[in-house]
Amino acid sequence: MGELYLVGLGLSRKLTTEKALEVLRRSDLVLFDTYTSYSCDITLEWLSSLGIKVEPAERKDLENEYMKIIEKLEKGSSISIATIGDPVIATTHMALAVEAAKRGHRVRVVPGVSVLCYFLSKAGLSSYKLGRSVTVTFPENLPSEYPYRVIKENDSLNLHTPVFLDIAGKRMMTGKEAVRILMALEDKFREGVITPERYVVIGQRLGCDDEKVNVLKVSEVENVELAEPPHILLFPSRKLHFIEEEGLEWIRRQSIE
């Protein structure tokens, strides 16, 4: 029987664990997930320079054509799927893991520092009030109203809403683009979800040496210079604990000074 490892690389090299690198080095093949997320310095070339047998993997390789991976496992191979951040939190790789386990292969998960946990910590907000996350996608014709509905639902439960931003090939959505899409949805539905005075937290290049976290009013986002992507948003709950309020105000002062 083969071995399948889902390995989280963290957000940057300095956050990649020794355990992750140890598993990758002893794998017969490492498939590097190139579509789920992006890092400022974790690259295919860097992994190769560490003596790791690594190949790039697109969505079709890990989702549509996953039986090719199963076939390698059937031959007794040790295969790792390496993902920026955590290998399970924001991916569909667990479907592959379940199929491999059903066939009797050994499956292990090596967690990594996820952008979700990292961002919540940097924003100073309570994990007890973390609501359902959602992704703002590039609109093909009309923007999907789903992110707007999720934010509204979380608001009704007094929960924070983490908002992931779309990656299409090499194009990464920016915080400004995402806020524009959400403001357009507000103009359409007018339900008071994305108001000009509402705070939004924008994480930029998290885990990298040049990372930034801004706490801004929605109306301010367009005129603030943001770092290069990747970006992530978080809409705080409507009613904050006083410590959360003070924390956000402190971060806001730091980001606008």
Phi, psi and omega in degrees: 000152181267179179233131177240126178242131170260112190244125175269131183265357187076187186270338180204172184303319183292345179254002177281129185278156175297326178299317180298313181294323179299314180295318181296319182296326183267002178280145175291328180209135175244126175257117184267111180296112185261003188238339184289316182207183185219144177239153179289335184217357174273113184228167176301319182295320180296315180297319178297322181294343179269007179083021182264131178279097190234144176229148176288147179228124176268175182304318183296329181291323185263344183245306184279326185245033185293342180295337176294326177290318178301320180299321178293322178296323181298336180270006176091013182284156173254116186236137176242138170257113184259128185230138173298139181080225178262145186281353186236324191306315184235033180230174175251018185293341180297332178298318176295318181298318180296318180296319179295318180296321179300330182269006174092007180278153178282129181235130179225147177247129175249100184297154175229167178293116182269152179295331181295308180293319182297315183293317180300320178295315180295331180277348178071028183253155185282132178290340179293342182247025180277122181265189181295136178273164182207159179243132171271121183256158175295128181286131175283314174232284176257141179294144177292136179276357185303314179301321179299317181292323180293317178299317179297317179297315178297322177302318183294337179259005182058049181240152175285147179242110172281136183236110174281154182244144188295148170236123180237100186066238178264000180269125179247129179296140177265165177301322180296316180298318181296317180294323177299317180297316181292324177293323177296323177293324176295319177299327181284314188262332176051053180251011175071031181270311181250083182267156183302327184271357182287142177279143171225137177261129182242114175266135183229124177055045185297136182092349181265164182296333182256026181298152177221147172229121179245137170252113187229156166283149181306322182291344182268342190302316186300330186259006180256136179281121180258158176288172177296155176295166013278150178240161174211146181247158171214126175261111180298156179298161183293323180244110183263148169296149185299330177291321177296319178300313181295322179296315179296319179296322178295314178296322180298316180296321180295322186279340182256352180282000000 
